[in-house]
Amino acid sequence: MPYNSARIIVSGKAHNDFASLNFFRSRHFIQIRIWINMNTETLGFGPSFSSFTPPDGIPEWRPARITTAHKDSYTIHTGSQEISAELTGKFMFTAESPLDYPCVGDWVAAQMLDEGTFAVIHSLFPRRSLLKRKTSGKQVEYQLIAANIDEAMIMQSLDADFSMNRLDRYLVMVREGRIEPSVLLSKSDLLKPDEVISMRERILEIYPTLPVIAFSNESADGLESIKKRLEPGRTFCLLGSSGVGKTTLLNLLIGEQKYETAAIREKDSKGRHTTTTRHLIILPGGGMIIDTPGMRELGTTDAEAGLDHVFKDIESLAAGCRFADCTHTHEQGCAVTEAVETGALTGKRYENYMKMKRESAHYARSYHEKRQRDKEFGKMVKSIMKTHKKRQ
């Protein structure tokens, strides 16, 4: 019998986990046994998930959340325990691309085996949000980062790492994934208070509604402001380059030195990767946070919605262009290039927008062409197998 998300009250007491409920009706004794685990609510299992029912034919299952994704296996949390899990053969056979596989933060329909010490994953719940990027290098494919995130905390340090262009890229990726962003400016102890305020105002000048918190892992200044955002039942993730202090911050939020940290290289201020896998961590206050490996390459693929959201100022200007199909490059009557000429729009922001726009369109075409080739190849393989069967 599938999971029931409703709380059941018997004799004024709430029954959780595997409950045995007895009812009397017309002198007939009826015993109902049903899986109930209200602890999944603390992991973020809300109404948007409970309305989903996996396909028929799945044996007794319960919802579980992916907390760690390995190469060929997963760690899932059922609301009461963490156990190892693997995908069924049918799941892998029907998956057509990396987007079809679970990632950290996903909710899945899991069948418990071996007295609850192991599970198999039959189905993936629809995602409320999905953080992804183009794989590094020339390969045109998506890399899944995490799913069902409420807020992405984009970290930049107030030293050589700070970059408005990179912040734009992170914001596009986050907004494309239907996730609310915030910005954490680490290493505030390296600057004078007025310099920190100036850096913060530099961001707010372009993004006035964006939450921006400056903090220091060394002095703990600003740490309480971050903790206040980590509300119970909500999922957050830390994004940023290596060396900005993500792992150190995570240890401070957990309250212990659980994860390894490393110093940045002095010659170029670049960080060393200390986080190599993604984990969903339940914080002492009830919030959840996903730490991610540092990302130095942020390829933008098919991110029109994210670009429109992040570059609202340019999109608003574009509405005043003479031609509806204006490319904002050489056309007469282009409101965007005119704004650059008058100084109403900075050349750097314009260049970053145009670069990301071209990149998104290029990789989107390449990705869809690749998907079409893969489908055609799949059809050819099926046709050959069918012919081979007939001959036998």
Residue pairs with C-beta under 8 A, 6 or more apart in sequence:
1 33
1 34
1 35
1 60
2 35
2 53
2 54
2 58
2 60
2 61
3 35
3 36
3 37
3 61
3 62
3 63
4 34
4 35
4 36
5 40
5 45
5 50
7 14
7 36
7 38
8 14
8 15
8 19
8 21
8 34
8 36
9 15
10 21
14 38
15 21
15 36
16 36
16 37
16 38
16 39
17 36
17 37
17 80
18 33
18 35
18 36
19 33
19 34
19 36
20 31
20 32
20 33
21 31
21 32
21 33
21 34
22 29
22 30
22 31
22 32
23 30
23 31
23 32
24 30
35 60
35 62
37 62
37 78
37 79
37 80
38 79
39 78
39 79
39 80
40 63
40 64
40 65
40 78
40 79
41 79
41 233
42 79
42 232
42 233
42 282
42 286
43 65
43 77
43 79
43 233
43 282
43 288
44 65
44 148
44 150
44 233
44 234
44 235
44 288
45 63
45 65
45 79
45 107
46 233
48 128
49 63
49 107
49 125
52 125
52 126
54 61
54 109
54 122
54 123
54 125
55 123
58 109
58 111
58 122
58 123
59 111
59 122
60 111
60 112
61 109
61 110
61 111
61 122
61 123
62 78
62 109
62 110
62 112
63 107
63 108
63 109
63 110
63 125
64 76
64 77
64 78
64 79
64 85
64 107
64 108
64 110
64 119
65 76
65 77
65 105
65 106
65 107
65 108
65 280
66 74
66 75
66 76
66 102
66 103
66 104
66 105
66 106
66 107
66 108
66 147
66 280
67 75
67 76
67 77
67 82
67 104
67 279
67 280
67 281
68 74
68 75
68 104
68 277
68 278
68 279
68 280
69 102
69 103
69 104
69 277
69 278
70 277
72 86
73 84
73 85
73 86
74 84
74 85
74 86
74 87
74 102
74 121
75 82
75 83
75 84
75 85
76 82
76 83
76 84
76 85
76 108
76 110
76 119
76 121
77 280
77 282
78 110
78 112
78 119
81 116
83 116
83 117
83 118
83 119
84 118
84 119
85 108
85 110
85 118
85 119
85 120
85 121
86 120
86 121
87 101
87 102
87 120
87 121
88 120
88 121
88 122
90 122
91 121
91 122
91 123
91 124
94 100
95 101
96 374
97 141
97 142
97 371
97 374
98 141
98 142
98 143
98 144
99 132
99 142
99 144
100 124
101 144
102 108
102 121
102 124
102 147
103 144
103 145
103 146
103 147
103 278
104 145
104 146
104 147
104 278
104 279
104 280
104 290
105 146
105 147
105 148
105 149
105 235
105 237
105 280
105 290
106 124
106 125
106 127
106 147
106 148
107 124
107 125
107 148
108 121
108 122
108 123
108 124
108 125
109 121
109 122
109 123
109 124
109 125
110 119
110 120
110 121
110 122
111 119
111 120
111 122
112 118
112 119
113 119
113 120
127 147
127 148
128 147
128 148
128 178
129 147
129 148
129 149
129 150
129 177
129 178
129 179
130 144
130 147
130 177
130 178
131 144
131 145
131 146
131 147
131 149
131 152
131 173
131 174
131 177
131 179
131 237
132 142
132 143
132 144
132 145
132 173
132 177
133 142
133 143
133 145
133 173
133 295
133 298
133 299
133 300
133 301
134 140
134 141
134 142
134 143
134 299
134 300
134 301
134 363
135 141
135 142
135 143
135 299
136 143
136 297
136 299
140 301
140 363
140 366
140 367
140 370
141 367
141 370
142 301
142 367
145 237
145 278
145 292
146 237
146 278
146 280
146 290
146 292
148 235
149 177
149 179
149 235
149 236
149 237
149 290
150 179
150 180
150 234
150 235
150 236
151 179
151 180
151 181
151 182
151 229
151 234
151 235
151 236
151 237
152 170
152 174
152 177
152 179
152 180
152 181
152 182
152 236
152 237
152 239
153 181
153 182
153 183
153 184
153 226
153 229
153 236
153 237
153 238
153 239
154 167
154 170
154 171
154 174
154 181
154 182
154 183
154 184
154 239
154 240
155 183
155 184
155 185
155 186
155 238
155 239
155 240
155 244
155 245
155 246
155 249
156 162
156 163
156 166
156 167
156 183
156 184
156 185
156 186
156 240
156 241
156 244
157 185
157 186
157 187
157 243
157 244
157 245
158 185
158 186
158 187
158 188
158 190
158 191
158 195
158 196
158 199
158 214
159 187
159 190
159 269
160 268
160 269
161 241
161 243
161 244
161 269
161 271
162 185
162 199
164 202
164 203
164 206
164 348
164 349
164 352
165 348
165 352
166 241
166 298
167 183
167 203
168 310
168 311
168 349
168 352
168 353
168 356
169 298
169 300
169 356
170 181
170 239
170 240
170 298
171 181
171 207
171 306
171 310
172 300
172 303
172 306
172 307
172 309
172 310
172 356
173 298
173 300
173 303
173 306
174 180
174 181
174 239
174 306
175 181
175 305
175 306
175 309
175 310
176 303
176 305
176 306
176 307
177 306
181 210
182 210
182 211
182 212
182 213
182 229
183 203
183 210
183 211
183 212
183 213
184 213
184 215
184 226
184 240
184 249
185 196
185 199
185 200
185 212
185 213
185 214
185 215
186 215
186 216
186 217
186 244
186 245
186 249
187 216
187 217
187 218
187 244
187 245
188 196
188 214
188 215
188 216
188 219
188 221
188 222
189 216
189 218
189 219
189 221
191 199
196 214
199 214
200 212
200 214
203 210
203 212
204 210
204 212
206 313
206 349
211 229
213 222
213 225
213 226
213 229
214 221
214 222
215 221
215 222
215 223
215 225
215 226
215 249
216 222
216 223
217 245
217 248
217 249
217 252
220 252
223 252
226 249
226 253
227 253
227 285
229 236
230 236
230 253
230 283
230 285
230 287
230 289
231 286
231 287
232 285
232 286
232 287
233 286
233 287
234 287
234 288
235 280
235 287
235 288
235 289
235 290
236 287
236 288
236 289
236 290
237 289
237 290
237 291
237 292
238 246
238 249
238 250
238 289
238 290
238 291
238 292
239 292
239 295
240 246
240 294
240 295
241 270
241 271
241 294
241 295
241 296
242 264
242 270
242 271
242 272
242 273
242 274
242 293
242 294
242 296
243 264
243 269
243 270
243 271
243 272
243 294
244 271
244 294
246 275
246 291
246 292
246 294
247 259
247 260
247 261
247 274
247 275
247 291
248 261
250 258
250 259
250 281
250 289
250 291
251 257
251 258
251 259
251 261
253 283
253 289
254 281
254 283
254 284
255 284
259 274
259 275
259 291
260 274
261 274
262 271
262 272
262 274
263 272
264 270
264 271
264 272
265 271
265 272
271 294
273 293
273 294
275 291
275 292
275 293
275 294
276 293
277 293
278 290
278 291
278 292
278 293
279 290
279 291
280 288
280 289
280 290
281 288
281 289
281 290
281 291
282 288
283 289
299 359
299 363
300 306
300 307
300 356
300 359
300 360
300 363
301 360
301 363
301 364
301 367
302 360
302 363
302 364
302 367
303 356
303 360
304 360
307 353
307 356
307 357
307 360
308 315
311 349
311 353
313 345
314 328
314 336
314 345
314 349
314 350
314 353
317 335
317 336
317 339
317 345
318 326
318 328
318 335
318 336
319 335
320 335
321 328
321 331
321 333
321 334
321 335
321 336
322 331
322 332
322 333
322 334
323 331
323 333
323 334
326 333
326 334
326 336
328 334
328 336
328 337
328 354
329 337
329 354
331 337
336 345
336 350
337 350
339 345
339 350
340 346
340 347
340 350
